[in-house]
């Protein structure tokens, strides 16, 4: 068995994949309809939208292989497919030395035929595949290839639409819709695992004064600067978002309130560095409120946001801002 190689742009590829915020989300009809269509069109038992993460391939859409949500990357056929720019076609895995002794070939689901079309985030970054699987060897002609590429293009369109609908256009972090989606999954995970989480509600200080004194263009730049500082301060698996205006939020999984305070200390340090650099003619500052999620007495995300906002407002009101 040959383990798939790592793309030369693996770091950038993983960053692009994770920027979509799709990993470990629930099934969606807009992806499922493509895999159902693929099964019918090609008469195969399995069609997947597979996203290749650091150590696994995870199935965003899984038609015909519902028993599995993911498989290890080192045995994945899709891990090989993302190395190319066109369809990886394997008419009979038992006749291919790269895959003949692969566990997915020898054991369930007994892959004998595979066709995987890479899904592109950009021309150079392949984040996964739309793939067809059969437990019998078969042929795949030029017309089949055109049809599979067309279906893969539909998946790419949906990936871009998802990102556009859940990302803040200005700061390129999650918007309110994206935050609610991702934070809901995180809180559910924390409740199942019995671990705490902390929500930090953040509001920029004197933001109106920046707009009034320097114009709304500079105000927009202030928001972008602050979002970049948040990305540096919070962990990769924390969920950060701009809710609207000058309101931001971060949900920190597996973190107590005191641990979340440490994250705020890091953010404040980055803000101080920014201010000392004099990149902007004004000083960035913020107020915040932290609310802890207790899995034993779980509150909804809406309640946490309201409590975080209320806590932040009390602190902000007490300051001279």
N, C-alpha and C positions, 0 to 999 in steps of 0.2 A: 504493500500500500504506500502511496506517495502522499505525504502531508502537504497541503497547499502552502505555497510560499507567501510571504508577506509582501504586499505592494510597496514600492519605494516611497509612496506618499501616504503610508499607513496613518501617521499622526494626523495629517490633514483630513484623511478619509474618515477617521473615527470622529473627529471634531464636526465634520459636516453631517455625519449620520446622527450624532447625538443632538445636534442643533435642531433636528426635526421634532424632537420630543415624542417619538412614536414608540420607542422600545417599551415593552411591557404594558402597552395600552390595550384596551378591549377591542374585540373584533368590530369592524365597521363595514356596513353594506357596500360602500363605494369601492372597497378593495375586494370584498367577497364576491361581488357580481362579476369581477374580471376573472377570478379563478374558477368560478362556476362556468363562465363562458368558455374558458380555456379547456376545461374538462370535456364539455360537450363538443366543442369544435374539433379537438384532436382525439377524442374518444380514449382518453387516458383516465386511470383511476385516481390520480393525484395531481393537483396543481397548487403551487404555493407562491406567495409573496414572501421571500426570505430576506431578512436583513442581517448582514454579517457583522456582528459586534466583535469585540476584542477576543473573546474566548468561546464564542458560540454563534450559531446561526439561529435567529429567532424568527418565528413565523407570524407576520402581521396578518396574513390571510392563509387559511389552511383548509383546503377543500379536498377531502378524501383521506386525510391523515390526522384526524381529530385526536388520536391518542397521544400525539406528541406536540408540544408547544415550541420546542427547541431541540437542537442536538449540538454536540461539541464541534467547534470550528475545525479541529484538526482532523476530523473524519468527514467533513462536509464536502459535497461535490460543488456546492455554491461557492465555497472558498476558492476553488480553482476557477470558477466561471468569472469572478470579479477581476481576475488578472488580465482578462482580454477585453476587447472592445466589441465583440460580436458573440453570437450564440456559441456556447460550448455544447457540442453534440456528441453523445456517446450512445451509438446504436445498440451496443451490447457490452455491458460492463465486464462480463466474464472474459471478453476478448481484449480487454484493455488492462495492461499490467499495472497501471496507476490505481485501478479500482477493483480488480478481481477479488482481492482479499479484504476489501473494506468491510467493516462490521455492518454498515447499512446495506451492503450487497449480500453478504453471507447470511445475515440475520434480518429480522423485520426492519424495514418494510420490503426487503429483498429487491432492491433496485436493480433492474436489468437494462432499462432504457432511461436516459436522462437528456433533457434539453433545457439549458438555462440561459436566458437572455439577461445580460447585466442591466441593472437599473442605475442611471447616472444622476448624481447630484449636480455635477458639471461634467464637461467633456473628459476630464482627467480623474474624476473621483467616482468610483463605483461603490455604491453602498449596499447592494444586494442583487437579487435576481427575481424575475418571474420564471419559474421552472416547471417543467412537466416531468412526471415520473410514471413509469410503468413497470410491472413485475415480469414483463415479457419483452424480449428484444424486438425492435421495430425499425422501420425506415422513416426518414424525415426529409422531404424534398424541398426544393427552392420555394415553392408556393407556401409550404408549411412555415418556412423560415420567415417569409414576409408577414404572415399572419401573426406569428409569435412576436415579432418586432413591433407590430401595430398594437398588440395588447400590452406589451411592455411600455410603450409610449403612453398609453392610457394610465398605467400605474404611475409613471413619472409625473404626469399632469396632476394626479390626485395628491402625490407627495408635495408638489409645489403649492397646490391649493391649501393643503393642511398647514404648511408652514406659514403661508400668507395670512391665514385666518386666525392663527394662534400666536403670532409674533407682533411686537410693537414695531411699526415701520420706522420710527425715528431712532430708537435705541437698540433695536434688534435683539432685545430680550423678550421674554413672554409678555403677552398682553393679558388683560383680565380673563378672557376666555381660555387662553392657554394655561394660565395659572390655575384656574378652577379645575381644569381637566387633570393636570399633572399633580396638583396638591391633593386632589381627591384620591388618586391612586396611592400617594405616599402615606396619607393618613390611614387608609385602609390597611396598607402593609404594616404600619406601626401598631395598629390595633391587633392584627392577627399575631404579630410577633411579641406583643406585650411590651413595647418600648415607647418611650416618650418622644415628643417632637416639640419644637418651639417655633411659633410664628412671630416674625418681627415686622411691625407696621412702621414705615418710615415716611416722613414728610420733610421736604427741603425747607429750610428757614430762609426768609427774606427773598423768596423766589419772585414775588410780584415786583419787588424793588429792582431786581435784575432786569426784568422785562421793561419796566418803566424807564430805567436809567440807560439801558444799552440796547433796547429793542428786542423784539420777539425772536429774531434770529439768534442773538446771543443767549437768550433764554433757552432755546432749543439746544444750543451747544452745551449749556450747563447741564441739561438733562442727560445728554450723551456722555459727558465727562463722568457724571455721577454713576450712570449705569456701568461704565467701564470699571470704575472703582469697586462697585458691588461685585462684578464678575471676578475681580482679583481677590476680594476679601472672603467671599463665601466659597465653600467646598464645591467640587464639581457636581456632586449629587444633591446639593441643595437646590431648591426651586426658587428662582428670583424672577420678579416681574415688575413692570410698570403698570399700575392699575389705571392710571389716567392723570393728566395734569402733572403735578409734582409729587404724586403719591407712589411709593414703591413698597414692595413687600418681599420677604424672604421666608421660606419654610425650611427649617433645618431638621431633617430626620434623625432620630436616635440622639437628640441633643436635649438636655435639660435646660431650664431657664438660665442657670448660672453658666452653662457652656455656651449658650447663645450670647450671653453678655460678652464672653471672650471674643466671639465673632464680631460683635459691634466694636470692641476695642481695636481689632485689626482694621476694620473699615475706617474708624476714626483716624488711625495712623496713616492710612492711605490718603484720606482727605487732607490731613495736615501736610503731608508731602506735596500734594497737588497745590495747596495754597501757598506753600513756601516757594514753589517753582515759579510763581507769578505768571503762569500761562494765561490766566484770565485776570481782568482788571477788578475782579470782585472775589470775595471769599465764599467758598462752598461751606454750608453748615446744614445740619439736619437734626430733627427730633425723632424719637422712636418710642414704641411701646412693644413690650414682649409679652406674649401669652403662651403658656405651656399646655400642650395637649397631653392629657392623661388617658392611656388606653383603658384603665379600669373604669373611668367615668368619661367616656368620649363625648366631646362636643362636636357639632357639625362645623364644617369649614366656614359657613356663613356666620356662626356665632363667634368663632375665633377671630375672623376679620373684624367684626363689630367691636369685640372686646379690645383687640389690638388698636383699632382706630381710636376708641375712647381713651385708652391708656396713653397713647401718643398725644392726644389732644390736651389731656390734663397736664402732661409734662411740658408741652409746647406753650400752653397758656401761662404756666408759671415762670417761663423764661422771658427775658426782654428780647423780642425778636422783631 
